[in-house]
């Protein structure tokens, strides 16, 4: 029914009453462009209510599960006027008969619009057929047809139709609509897969029951399988129903890579092939099957596989995983991503409070799924440093030799076919030929279930550099805009040899914009003798006007290079905080060139002989156009190689600092001693205006006649040892009586603390504050390169320790700051009750939660269905108290943590509806 009623959104389902107050219809929808509204008649509603009332217990006064019969022919009919039916071929005699048999005022007839393949009407009815009679009775209204179908489930009915003027009679069996409505689904790696329902089969014109991807989750998203895909083949076996898919999946082990073929409704006539990688880490719960229970109104869950299955248990079988991951570049046709990634819009992606950063495309180029024109993106980096003429004279204490271990006799039997594209090209430069075997293309995926530390996307690309390669371990250096967090899956594609193998993030520098990814050289096979480590050249430092060769990889793994000149070897970065705090490069000086390949290109800077002097890395920033409008951008700059070289020296020297399991062997990883203070340079001419004495200005100029600058404090990281000592605006003049002019001076002073054990890890700093020189002892903080290694999901919110980008804002709640809400999940209790991200949980039911252990202890005492009182403190310092209802059936409490003994991420259930297990 249609009426001139100006109903608004949100009123759907409300009753429509007559002047006597009787309900005559339900409000179903409206047009926003007019005052029209559409009402649903109550006849079928009253029928359903009757079945429900008959199922009500007369004694217990309880409602029992009742099946309401619904019938379907899997065909869609439209009501069309008589003038249209005549054009379809309806005879005049038939029209006259229908008019006489129909109620007065009838204006048309029912016409077949579409037929679902494989349904009861398939090959019997066709679009354009005009319905005359049902079981011998003229039928022109939907209500009469629905009544007949619902009353004849699994029975045959007779349809009399006219097709192009020719009368036909067909007998069809009415199908139970509930039989083609899925009552179970499979959840695996965040994906929701179930038999194709009648409703979607009608929309897409596919056969009911096919294996349908409702949500792609992580494993299928990583492979490029879109939503609404129909899986046709998996691991070489045909898939016709969900049980086939489950059977194949149960035979796989973690880390296996198998082909999958699918079709989509947008390109239904061509199959597409992708490679699916089974999760190596326990990012998600083991596969489960959910079945609808009409008696309880819940979806009951049961494991798809036994607990001892290789897919459920996280077995550390490195050889098997690597064997499964040896995939030649021509072994399968991998299609590109068929979706536009959105950080907050992809279901079931977790949201980020009301400040969800709409990362519609995370900057074009190697760090984005999209490949649109990077030239349209603006590039910005604020440079507050003075432009010098020559590079500063900051050298290492001693020169180093690049450690390049022999890989055995294979090195002498390198296949000539795999010498690399640059070696085969006659016009390639010496630097390009030398550096190509050391370049790697990294593809990084971050699971949506654990997007920690404010990471702004799930998918990244970038070029890495092999800095170490031996028989037992390989290390790749890459910028942190490609590898942002350790909770990620990394795939390495080598320029020197056509192979793709997995890598593991083993080190994230807490300050500098680089990470180290390890790989197993034995997985390269014959390619291990072709791949090699680059020769690093940390000294001499680049100077203004120096000629360098910019070399990198294209998406097709082709080496590309060009000559450039250094315009500024020591440009200080000043990147502002994003709406959702994430890693940003601070206290760094980068290299700028006169020409490059744009913000989509990353690689390395070398000399004419191919010796690496810097990494040409990507940086992430956020441009803010107004208080509520911002856009993510990336730019590329040179990262001097000296810090990477120092880190590599500590790893290869075998220093007993912090051990980490890499390829089954525990290896030392460096602990970084840093002064957790954000600094920025100020010209000495401006420092003089603040009252800095001539003697200090002369001392600083003598130390560094090129920069002519002094470092000032922008802020201290909250919770650091320098927080209550240094203040904003302080000028750092000297450390241990030695003048300080650049960030590297402070880094070197922090590293020198390791050589002396009686200093207590403190620096003797001379500062200038409000016209006075002050000497003080400031403690340093020690950070490892693991990043965040523990996360807890409670009621759909992901909580963790506050990461450095949050602490850099300079605020931590006094009540406790160990439970920081990083993200939230759509449809969860925290989403329903408004517990969003960017805040700390400081109390639960009146009990303090200063850290994650205390938080787990408190929440374990809360049962299913209980209301919880939560006190939070936002990033802006505003406290808030809210309540939410815990739902352990669909949202159990679990923990994901890094296990150093196995170098695997493990998921542990803390509390569910039926059981509780301590972590």
C-alpha positions in Angstrom: 0.0 0.0 0.0 1.2 3.5 -0.8 0.1 6.6 1.0 1.1 10.3 1.2 2.7 10.1 4.6 5.9 11.9 5.5 7.5 9.1 7.6 11.1 9.3 8.5 13.9 6.8 8.8 13.8 4.6 11.8 10.0 4.2 11.8 10.0 1.0 9.8 8.0 -1.7 11.5 5.8 0.8 13.4 2.0 0.2 13.1 -0.3 2.0 10.8 -3.7 2.6 12.5 -7.0 3.7 11.2 -9.3 6.3 12.8 -10.6 3.7 15.3 -7.1 2.9 16.5 -6.9 -0.5 14.8 -3.6 -1.6 13.3 -4.1 -2.1 9.6 -0.5 -2.3 8.3 3.1 -2.0 9.1 5.3 0.9 8.0 7.8 -0.5 5.5 9.6 2.4 3.8 9.3 5.8 2.3 10.7 8.0 -0.4 13.0 10.7 0.8 12.4 12.8 -2.3 8.6 13.0 -1.7 6.0 12.4 1.0 5.3 8.9 -0.2 5.3 6.0 2.2 4.8 2.3 1.7 2.9 0.0 4.1 3.0 -3.7 4.4 -0.5 -5.5 4.7 -1.1 -7.6 7.8 -2.5 -10.7 6.2 0.7 -12.7 6.2 1.7 -11.2 9.6 -1.6 -12.4 11.1 -1.0 -15.9 9.7 2.6 -16.1 11.2 1.2 -14.8 14.5 -1.3 -17.6 14.5 1.4 -20.3 14.2 3.3 -18.7 17.0 0.2 -18.6 19.3 -0.4 -22.2 18.7 3.1 -23.0 19.8 2.7 -21.3 23.1 2.7 -23.6 26.1 -0.7 -23.5 27.8 0.7 -24.5 31.2 4.3 -23.2 31.2 3.3 -20.0 29.4 6.5 -20.3 27.4 7.1 -19.9 23.7 8.3 -22.9 21.8 10.2 -23.1 18.5 7.6 -23.0 15.7 8.2 -23.5 12.0 6.0 -21.2 9.9 5.5 -22.9 6.5 6.8 -20.9 3.6 6.8 -22.0 0.0 8.6 -20.8 -3.1 9.0 -21.6 -6.7 12.3 -19.6 -6.9 10.8 -17.3 -9.4 10.1 -13.6 -9.2 6.8 -12.2 -10.5 5.9 -8.5 -11.2 2.5 -7.0 -11.4 2.1 -5.3 -14.8 -0.8 -3.5 -16.4 -3.1 -5.0 -19.0 -1.6 -2.8 -21.7 1.9 -4.3 -21.0 0.5 -7.8 -20.9 -1.1 -7.3 -24.3 2.3 -6.2 -25.7 3.7 -9.5 -24.2 1.3 -11.4 -26.4 -1.7 -11.9 -24.0 -4.8 -12.8 -26.1 -7.8 -10.6 -25.9 -10.0 -13.5 -25.0 -7.8 -14.4 -22.1 -7.7 -10.8 -20.9 -11.5 -10.6 -21.0 -11.7 -13.9 -19.0 -9.2 -12.5 -16.4 -11.1 -9.2 -16.0 -14.4 -11.0 -15.4 -12.9 -13.4 -12.8 -10.9 -10.7 -11.0 -12.1 -8.3 -8.3 -13.5 -5.0 -9.6 -10.8 -2.4 -10.3 -8.1 -5.0 -11.3 -5.6 -3.2 -13.5 -3.1 -6.0 -14.5 -1.7 -9.5 -14.1 1.3 -11.3 -12.7 4.3 -11.7 -15.1 7.4 -13.8 -14.6 10.4 -11.4 -14.1 13.3 -13.8 -13.3 13.9 -17.5 -12.5 16.7 -18.8 -10.2 18.8 -21.5 -11.9 18.3 -24.9 -10.4 15.1 -24.0 -8.7 11.6 -25.6 -9.3 10.7 -23.1 -12.0 14.0 -23.4 -13.8 13.5 -24.5 -17.5 9.7 -24.4 -16.9 9.0 -20.7 -16.6 10.7 -17.9 -18.5 10.8 -14.1 -18.1 7.8 -12.6 -19.8 5.4 -15.5 -19.1 2.0 -14.2 -18.1 0.3 -16.1 -15.2 -3.4 -17.0 -15.9 -4.4 -19.5 -13.3 -3.0 -21.2 -10.2 -4.6 -24.6 -9.5 -7.4 -23.7 -11.8 -8.2 -20.3 -10.2 -7.4 -17.0 -11.8 -4.7 -15.3 -9.8 -3.7 -11.7 -10.3 -2.6 -10.7 -6.8 0.5 -11.5 -4.8 -1.4 -12.3 -1.7 -3.4 -15.1 -3.3 -0.2 -16.6 -4.8 1.7 -16.5 -1.5 -1.2 -18.1 0.3 -1.3 -20.9 -2.2 2.4 -21.5 -2.1 2.6 -21.4 1.7 -0.2 -23.9 2.0 1.3 -26.4 -0.5 4.9 -26.8 0.6 6.4 -29.9 -1.0 3.2 -30.4 -3.1 2.6 -29.9 -6.8 0.6 -27.0 -8.1 -0.6 -26.3 -11.6 0.2 -23.1 -13.4 -1.5 -21.9 -16.6 0.5 -19.3 -18.4 0.7 -17.6 -21.8 4.0 -17.3 -23.5 4.0 -15.0 -26.5 0.3 -15.7 -26.9 0.6 -19.5 -26.6 -1.2 -21.1 -23.7 1.0 -23.5 -21.6 0.3 -25.6 -18.5 3.2 -26.6 -16.1 3.2 -28.6 -12.9 5.7 -27.4 -10.3 6.6 -28.7 -6.9 6.5 -26.0 -4.3 9.9 -25.9 -2.4 10.2 -25.2 1.3 11.7 -21.7 1.5 13.4 -22.7 4.8 15.4 -25.4 2.9 17.1 -22.8 0.8 17.7 -20.4 3.7 21.1 -21.1 5.3 20.9 -22.2 9.0 24.6 -22.7 9.4 27.9 -21.1 8.4 31.6 -21.6 8.6 33.8 -19.0 10.3 37.5 -19.4 9.4 40.2 -16.7 9.8 37.4 -14.1 10.2 35.7 -15.2 7.0 32.0 -16.1 6.9 31.2 -18.8 4.4 27.8 -20.4 3.9 25.5 -22.0 1.3 24.1 -19.4 -1.1 20.7 -18.3 0.1 17.6 -18.0 -2.1 17.6 -14.2 -1.6 21.2 -13.8 -2.8 20.7 -16.4 -5.5 17.9 -14.4 -6.9 20.0 -11.2 -6.8 23.0 -12.7 -8.4 21.2 -15.3 -10.6 23.2 -18.2 -9.2 22.0 -21.6 -8.0 21.1 -21.9 -4.4 23.5 -23.8 -2.1 26.8 -22.8 -3.8 29.7 -21.9 -1.5 29.2 -18.2 -0.9 31.7 -15.8 0.7 29.6 -13.4 2.9 32.6 -11.9 4.6 36.1 -12.3 3.3 37.9 -12.1 6.6 41.7 -12.1 6.7 42.8 -15.3 4.9 40.6 -14.6 1.8 41.2 -10.9 1.9 44.9 -11.5 1.8 44.5 -13.7 -1.3 42.3 -11.2 -3.0 39.0 -13.0 -2.8 36.2 -10.4 -2.7 32.9 -10.4 -0.8 30.0 -12.1 -2.6 32.4 -14.5 -4.4 31.3 -18.1 -5.2 34.1 -20.6 -4.5 34.3 -23.2 -7.3 37.7 -25.0 -6.7 40.0 -25.2 -3.7 43.3 -27.0 -3.5 42.6 -28.6 -6.8 39.3 -30.1 -5.8 35.9 -29.1 -7.1 33.7 -27.3 -4.6 29.9 -27.7 -5.0 28.7 -27.4 -1.4 30.1 -26.2 1.9 30.9 -29.7 3.1 33.3 -30.0 0.2 35.1 -26.9 1.2 35.3 -28.0 4.9 36.7 -31.4 3.8 39.5 -29.8 1.8 40.2 -27.3 4.5 40.5 -30.0 7.2 43.4 -31.6 5.2 45.6 -28.5 5.2 48.1 -27.4 7.8 49.1 -23.9 9.0 51.2 -22.0 6.5 50.0 -24.1 3.5 49.5 -22.2 0.2 46.9 -23.6 -2.1 45.1 -22.3 -5.2 41.5 -21.3 -5.1 39.2 -20.5 -8.0 36.1 -18.4 -7.7 33.6 -16.4 -9.8 31.8 -13.2 -8.9 28.5 -11.9 -10.0 30.1 -8.9 -11.7 32.2 -11.2 -13.9 30.3 -14.4 -13.8 31.6 -16.0 -17.0 35.2 -16.1 -16.1 36.9 -17.9 -13.2 39.7 -16.2 -11.3 42.5 -18.0 -9.6 44.3 -16.9 -6.5 46.7 -18.4 -3.9 45.3 -18.8 -0.4 47.7 -18.9 2.5 46.5 -20.6 5.6 47.4 -18.5 8.6 50.7 -19.6 10.1 50.0 -17.7 13.4 47.0 -18.0 15.5 45.5 -14.6 14.5 42.0 -16.0 14.7 40.2 -18.8 16.6 40.2 -22.2 15.0 37.5 -22.8 12.3 34.1 -23.1 13.8 30.6 -24.0 12.5 27.7 -21.9 13.7 24.2 -23.5 13.6 21.0 -21.6 14.2 19.0 -22.9 17.2 15.4 -21.9 16.9 14.6 -23.0 20.4 17.1 -20.7 22.1 17.3 -18.0 19.4 21.1 -18.3 19.4 23.7 -19.6 16.9 25.3 -22.6 18.6 29.0 -23.1 17.9 31.1 -26.2 17.6 34.7 -26.7 16.3 35.1 -27.7 12.7 38.1 -29.9 13.5 39.4 -31.9 16.5 41.9 -30.2 18.7 44.8 -32.3 17.5 44.3 -31.3 13.9 47.3 -29.7 12.2 45.1 -26.7 11.2 44.0 -26.1 14.9 47.4 -26.7 16.6 50.1 -24.1 15.8 52.8 -26.7 15.0 56.2 -25.3 14.5 57.1 -27.4 11.5 59.3 -25.0 9.6 60.3 -27.4 6.9 56.7 -28.2 6.0 55.6 -24.6 6.1 58.5 -23.5 3.9 57.9 -26.3 1.5 54.3 -25.2 1.2 55.4 -21.7 0.6 57.8 -22.3 -2.3 55.6 -21.0 -5.0 57.1 -20.2 -8.4 56.1 -17.0 -10.1 54.3 -19.0 -12.8 52.7 -21.6 -10.6 49.3 -19.9 -10.4 47.7 -16.8 -11.8 47.2 -14.4 -9.0 44.7 -11.7 -9.7 45.0 -8.2 -8.2 42.9 -7.0 -5.3 39.3 -6.5 -6.4 38.3 -4.1 -3.7 39.1 -0.6 -2.5 40.5 -0.8 0.9 39.0 1.3 3.7 40.5 1.3 7.1 37.2 1.7 8.9 34.7 0.6 6.4 35.7 -3.0 5.6 33.7 -5.5 7.6 34.5 -6.9 10.0 37.3 -4.4 10.3 37.6 -2.7 13.6 36.6 1.0 13.9 38.5 3.8 15.5 36.1 5.8 17.7 34.3 8.7 16.3 37.6 9.8 14.8 37.8 6.9 12.4 40.4 7.9 9.8 38.9 7.3 6.4 42.0 5.8 4.8 40.2 5.4 1.5 43.5 4.9 -0.3 46.6 4.9 1.8 48.7 7.0 -0.6 49.4 5.6 -4.0 52.3 3.5 -4.7 54.2 0.7 -3.0 52.4 1.0 0.3 48.9 0.9 -1.0 46.5 -1.6 -2.5 45.6 0.9 -5.2 47.8 1.8 -8.1 46.3 5.2 -9.0 48.4 8.2 -10.0 50.7 9.2 -7.2 51.4 12.5 -8.9 48.0 13.8 -7.8 48.9 13.4 -4.1 50.5 16.4 -2.4 53.7 15.9 -0.5 54.6 17.7 2.7 57.3 17.5 5.3 58.1 20.5 7.5 61.8 21.2 7.6 62.8 23.5 10.4 66.5 22.9 10.0 69.0 25.2 8.3 70.2 24.3 4.9 73.9 23.8 5.0 76.4 23.8 2.2 78.4 20.7 3.3 77.4 17.6 5.2 78.3 17.6 8.9 81.4 15.8 10.0 79.7 13.0 12.0 81.6 9.8 11.6 81.5 6.4 13.3 84.2 5.5 15.7 85.6 2.9 13.3 84.8 1.7 9.8 83.1 -1.7 9.4 83.3 -4.5 7.0 80.2 -5.9 5.5 79.7 -9.5 6.8 78.9 -11.7 3.9 79.2 -15.4 4.7 79.7 -17.9 2.0 76.7 -20.1 1.2 78.8 -23.1 0.1 79.8 -24.5 -3.2 76.5 -23.4 -4.7 77.9 -20.0 -5.2 80.1 -21.3 -8.1 77.2 -23.0 -9.9 74.8 -20.1 -10.3 72.2 -20.8 -13.0 72.8 -18.4 -15.8 69.1 -18.0 -16.4 68.6 -16.3 -13.0 71.3 -13.6 -13.1 68.6 -10.8 -12.9 67.1 -8.4 -15.3 69.6 -5.7 -14.6 72.5 -8.1 -15.4 70.9 -9.1 -18.6 70.2 -5.5 -19.7 73.0 -4.1 -21.7 72.2 -0.5 -20.7 72.0 -1.1 -17.0 74.4 0.9 -14.9 77.1 -0.7 -12.7 75.2 0.3 -9.6 72.0 -1.2 -10.9 73.6 -4.5 -11.7 75.4 -4.6 -8.4 72.3 -3.8 -6.3 69.6 -5.7 -8.0 70.4 -9.1 -6.4 70.0 -7.4 -3.0 66.6 -6.0 -3.6 63.3 -7.5 -2.3 59.7 -6.6 -2.8 57.7 -7.0 0.4 53.9 -7.5 0.6 52.6 -7.1 4.1 49.2 -8.0 5.5 47.9 -7.1 9.0 45.1 -9.1 10.4 42.0 -7.0 11.2 41.6 -8.8 14.5 44.9 -7.3 15.8 45.5 -4.0 14.2 47.7 -2.6 16.9 49.7 0.6 17.5 47.3 2.7 15.3 48.3 1.0 12.1 46.2 2.6 9.4 45.9 -0.1 6.8 45.8 -3.8 6.4 47.9 -4.1 3.2 51.3 -2.6 2.4 53.9 -2.8 -0.4 57.5 -1.7 -0.4 61.0 -2.3 -1.5 63.5 -3.8 1.0 67.3 -4.3 1.0 69.1 -7.5 2.0 71.7 -6.4 4.5 72.7 -9.9 5.7 72.6 -13.3 3.9 74.2 -16.5 5.1 73.3 -20.2 5.1 71.1 -19.9 8.2 69.6 -16.4 8.2 68.8 -13.5 5.9 67.9 -10.0 7.0 66.0 -7.4 5.0 65.9 -3.7 6.0 62.7 -1.8 5.0 60.9 1.4 6.1 58.3 1.3 8.8 55.6 2.6 6.5 55.8 -0.8 4.8 56.3 -2.9 8.0 54.6 -0.9 10.7 53.9 -3.6 13.3 55.2 -7.1 14.1 51.7 -8.5 14.1 51.7 -9.1 10.4 52.3 -11.6 7.6 55.2 -10.7 5.3 55.9 -12.2 1.9 59.2 -11.6 0.2 59.7 -11.6 -3.6 63.3 -11.5 -4.8 64.5 -9.5 -7.8 67.4 -11.9 -8.4 65.3 -15.2 -8.4 61.6 -15.8 -9.2 60.4 -17.1 -5.8 58.1 -15.9 -3.0 58.8 -16.9 0.6 57.5 -15.8 4.0 59.4 -13.5 6.3 59.2 -12.6 10.0 59.4 -9.2 11.5 62.3 -9.5 14.0 63.2 -5.8 14.8 61.3 -2.5 14.8 63.5 0.4 15.6 61.8 2.5 18.3 62.9 5.8 16.8 64.2 5.4 13.3 62.1 4.6 10.3 63.3 1.1 9.6 62.5 -2.5 10.4 64.3 -5.8 9.9 62.6 -8.8 8.4 64.2 -12.3 8.6 63.9 -15.1 6.1 65.2 -18.6 5.8 67.8 -18.8 3.0 67.1 -22.6 2.6 63.6 -21.8 1.3 65.2 -20.1 -1.7 66.5 -23.4 -3.1 68.8 -22.7 -6.0 68.2 -19.0 -5.6 70.2 -18.9 -2.4 73.4 -18.7 -4.4 72.0 -15.8 -6.6 70.7 -13.7 -3.8 73.3 -11.7 -1.8 73.6 -9.0 0.8 74.4 -5.4 -0.2 77.6 -3.7 0.7 76.8 -1.0 3.2 78.8 2.3 3.1 78.0 4.3 6.3 81.0 6.5 5.9 81.7 9.0 4.6 78.3 10.7 5.1 76.7 12.2 2.0 77.2 15.9 1.4 75.3 18.5 -0.5 75.9 18.1 -4.2 77.1 14.5 -4.0 76.0 12.3 -6.9 74.0 9.2 -6.0 72.2 6.5 -7.9 68.6 5.9 -6.8 67.7 2.2 -7.4 64.5 0.5 -6.7 62.0 -2.1 -7.9 58.8 -1.8 -9.9 55.8 -3.9 -9.2 57.0 -6.3 -11.9 60.3 -6.7 -9.9 62.2 -4.8 -12.5 65.2 -2.8 -11.3 64.9 0.9 -12.1 67.6 3.5 -11.5 68.5 7.1 -12.1 71.2 9.6 -11.3 70.4 12.2 -8.7 72.1 14.8 -6.6 71.8 15.5 -2.9 70.2 18.8 -2.2 70.0 18.5 1.6 71.8 15.7 3.5 70.4 16.6 6.9 66.8 17.7 6.6 65.1 17.4 10.0 61.6 15.9 10.0 58.7 17.5 11.8 55.7 15.2 11.3 52.6 16.0 13.3 50.4 13.4 15.2 47.6 11.7 13.3 44.0 11.7 14.5 44.6 8.1 15.6 48.1 8.1 17.0 50.5 5.9 15.0 54.2 5.7 14.4 55.7 8.9 13.1 59.4 9.5 12.5 60.9 11.8 15.1 64.4 13.0 15.9 65.5 12.0 12.4 67.5 13.7 9.7 66.8 12.6 6.2 68.3 13.0 2.8 66.6 15.1 0.0 67.4 14.7 -3.7 66.8 17.0 -6.6 64.9 14.4 -8.7 63.3 11.1 -7.8 60.5 8.8 -9.1 57.8 10.3 -7.0 56.2 9.2 -3.7 55.3 5.8 -5.1 58.9 4.6 -5.5 61.2 3.3 -2.7 64.6 1.8 -2.9 68.2 2.6 -2.0 70.8 5.3 -2.6 74.2 4.0 -3.8 77.4 5.3 -5.1 78.6 4.4 -8.6 79.9 1.0 -7.5 76.6 0.0 -5.9 77.6 0.5 -2.3 74.5 1.5 -0.3 74.7 4.8 1.5 71.0 5.2 2.4 67.6 3.6 2.1 65.1 5.6 0.0 62.2 4.9 2.3 58.5 6.0 2.7 57.1 8.1 5.5 53.5 8.4 6.5 51.9 11.7 7.5 48.4 13.1 7.8 47.4 16.4 6.2 44.8 18.2 8.2 42.6 20.6 6.2 40.3 21.5 9.1 39.4 20.4 12.5 37.3 17.5 11.1 39.0 16.9 7.7 42.3 15.2 7.1 43.9 12.9 4.5 46.7 10.4 4.7 49.7 11.0 2.6 53.2 9.5 2.1 56.4 10.9 1.0 59.9 9.4 0.4 63.2 10.5 1.8 66.7 9.0 2.3 67.4 7.3 5.6 71.2 7.2 6.3 72.5 3.7 6.5 74.7 4.2 9.6 71.9 3.3 12.1 71.0 0.2 10.2 74.7 -0.7 10.0 75.1 -0.3 13.8 72.1 -2.5 14.4 73.4 -5.2 12.1 76.8 -5.1 13.8 75.2 -5.9 17.2 73.2 -8.8 15.7 76.1 -10.4 13.9 78.7 -9.7 16.7 76.8 -12.1 19.0 76.4 -9.6 21.9 74.3 -11.1 24.7 71.6 -8.5 24.9 68.1 -9.8 24.0 67.7 -13.2 22.3 65.1 -14.0 19.7 64.3 -17.2 17.9 65.0 -16.8 14.2 64.8 -19.9 11.9 65.0 -22.2 14.9 68.1 -20.5 16.4 68.2 -18.0 19.2 70.1 -14.9 18.0 71.0 -11.7 19.9 68.8 -8.7 19.1 69.9 -5.2 20.2 68.4 -3.3 23.0 68.2 0.4 22.1 69.0 3.0 24.8 67.2 6.2 23.9 66.4 9.6 25.4 62.6 9.6 25.2 62.3 13.2 24.3 61.1 14.7 21.0 63.4 17.4 19.8 63.5 19.9 16.9 66.3 22.1 15.6 66.3 25.9 16.0 68.7 28.2 14.2 71.3 29.8 16.4 70.2 33.2 15.2 66.9 32.6 16.8 68.4 31.0 19.9 70.4 34.2 20.4 67.0 36.1 20.6 66.0 33.7 23.5 69.1 34.8 25.4 71.6 32.1 24.5 75.1 33.4 25.3 77.7 34.2 22.7 80.1 31.7 24.2 77.6 28.8 23.7 76.8 30.0 20.2 80.5 30.0 19.3 80.9 26.6 20.8 78.0 25.2 18.8 79.3 26.8 15.6 82.7 25.4 16.2 81.3 21.9 16.7 79.1 22.1 13.6 79.8 25.0 11.2 77.3 23.6 8.7 74.1 23.3 10.6 74.5 26.3 12.9 71.6 25.1 15.1 70.6 24.0 18.6 68.2 21.3 19.6 65.1 22.2 21.6 62.7 20.1 23.5 59.3 19.7 21.9 58.0 17.3 24.5 58.8 14.3 26.6 57.1 11.0 26.2 54.7 10.3 29.0 56.1 7.8 31.5 59.7 8.3 30.4 62.6 9.0 32.8 63.0 12.4 31.3 59.4 13.4 31.7 59.7 15.4 34.9 63.1 16.8 34.2 63.1 18.3 30.8 60.5 20.9 29.8 59.1 22.1 26.5 61.4 24.8 25.1 64.6 23.7 26.8 67.7 24.0 24.6 70.0 21.0 24.8 73.5 22.5 24.7 75.8 19.7 25.7 76.0 16.1 27.0 78.9 15.2 29.2 80.3 18.7 28.5 80.4 17.9 24.7 78.4 20.3 22.6 75.3 18.8 20.9 74.1 20.0 17.5 72.2 17.1 15.9 70.1 14.1 16.7 73.0 11.7 16.1 75.1 13.4 18.8 72.4 12.4 21.4 72.2 8.8 20.0 75.9 8.3 20.2 75.9 9.6 23.7 73.2 7.1 24.7 75.1 4.2 23.1 78.3 5.2 25.0 76.4 4.5 28.2 76.8 0.8 27.5 80.6 1.2 27.7 80.4 2.5 31.3 78.4 0.7 34.0 78.8 3.2 36.8 76.6 5.9 35.2 73.3 4.3 36.1 72.0 4.9 32.5 71.9 8.6 33.0 73.2 11.4 30.8 74.8 14.6 32.1 72.9 17.2 30.1 73.5 20.9 30.0 70.3 22.8 29.0 69.3 26.4 28.6 66.0 27.3 30.3 64.5 30.8 30.6 67.9 32.5 30.6 69.7 30.1 32.9 72.1 27.3 32.2 71.3 24.1 34.1 73.2 20.9 34.5 71.2 17.8 35.3 71.3 14.0 35.2 68.6 12.6 32.9 67.8 8.9 32.7 67.5 7.0 29.5 65.0 4.3 28.6 65.8 0.9 27.1 63.6 -0.4 24.4 63.7 -3.6 22.4 62.6 -4.0 18.8 59.7 -6.3 19.4 56.9 -3.7 19.3 53.7 -4.6 21.0 53.7 -8.3 21.9 50.4 -8.7 23.8 46.8 -7.7 23.1 43.5 -8.6 24.7 40.0 -8.6 23.1 37.3 -8.0 25.7 33.6 -7.4 24.6 34.9 -6.5 21.1 37.4 -3.9 22.1 41.1 -4.4 21.5 43.3 -3.3 24.4 47.0 -3.0 24.7 49.8 -1.2 26.5 50.0 2.4 25.2 52.5 2.5 22.4 55.1 5.2 21.8 52.9 7.3 19.5 50.3 7.6 22.3 52.9 8.4 25.0 54.4 11.0 22.7 51.3 13.1 23.2 52.6 13.7 26.7 49.6 12.3 28.7 48.9 9.2 30.7 46.1 8.9 33.3 47.1 9.0 36.9 44.6 6.2 37.7 46.5 3.8 35.5 47.5 3.7 31.9 48.2 0.1 31.0 44.8 -0.7 29.3 44.6 1.4 26.2 41.7 0.8 23.8 43.3 0.6 20.4 40.3 -0.4 18.3 36.7 -1.7 18.5 34.7 -4.2 16.5 31.5 -3.5 14.7 28.4 -5.1 16.2 30.2 -5.9 19.5 28.9 -4.8 23.0 31.4 -2.0 23.2 30.1 -0.7 19.8 26.5 -0.9 21.1 27.2 0.9 24.3 29.8 3.4 23.0 33.1 2.3 24.4 35.3 3.4 21.5 39.0 3.7 20.9 41.5 6.3 21.9 40.9 6.0 25.6 42.1 4.1 28.7 40.0 1.8 30.8 41.0 2.7 34.4 38.3 1.0 36.4 35.9 -2.0 35.9 33.1 -2.3 38.4 35.0 0.0 40.8 38.2 -2.0 40.7 41.3 -0.3 39.3 42.9 -1.7 36.2 46.4 -0.2 36.1 47.8 -2.9 33.7 46.7 -5.7 31.5 47.1 -8.4 34.2 44.9 -6.5 36.6 42.4 -6.0 33.8 42.3 -9.7 33.0 41.8 -10.6 36.7 38.9 -8.2 37.0 37.1 -9.2 33.8 37.4 -12.9 34.5 35.1 -12.5 37.5 32.3 -11.1 35.3 29.8 -13.6 34.0 27.8 -13.8 30.8 24.9 -11.3 30.6 26.1 -9.2 33.5 26.2 -5.4 33.2 29.6 -3.9 33.7 30.4 -0.4 34.9 33.5 0.9 33.1 35.4 4.1 33.9 37.5 5.5 31.1 39.8 8.5 30.4 40.1 9.8 26.9 43.2 11.0 25.2 42.0 14.6 25.8 41.9 13.8 29.5 38.1 13.7 29.8 36.9 11.0 32.2 33.7 9.1 31.5 31.6 6.3 33.1 29.5 4.0 31.1 27.9 0.6 31.4 27.8 -2.3 29.0 26.4 -5.9 28.9 29.0 -8.6 28.5 28.2 -11.2 25.8 30.5 -14.2 26.1 28.5 -16.3 23.6 29.5 -14.3 20.6 32.3 -12.1 22.1 34.5 -14.3 24.3 37.5 -12.8 26.0 40.8 -13.8 24.4 44.5 -12.9 24.4 47.0 -12.8 21.5 50.6 -12.8 22.6 54.0 -13.5 21.1 55.6 -16.7 22.3 59.4 -16.2 22.3 60.1 -19.9 22.7 58.5 -20.7 19.4 58.6 -17.3 17.7 54.8 -17.7 17.0 51.8 -15.6 17.9 49.4 -17.6 20.0 45.8 -17.0 20.8 44.5 -18.0 24.3 40.9 -18.0 25.4 40.5 -16.3 28.8 36.7 -16.7 29.3 33.9 -18.0 27.2 30.2 -18.8 28.0 30.9 -22.4 28.9 34.4 -22.4 30.3 37.2 -20.3 31.7 40.9 -20.8 31.3 43.6 -18.7 32.9 46.3 -17.2 30.6 
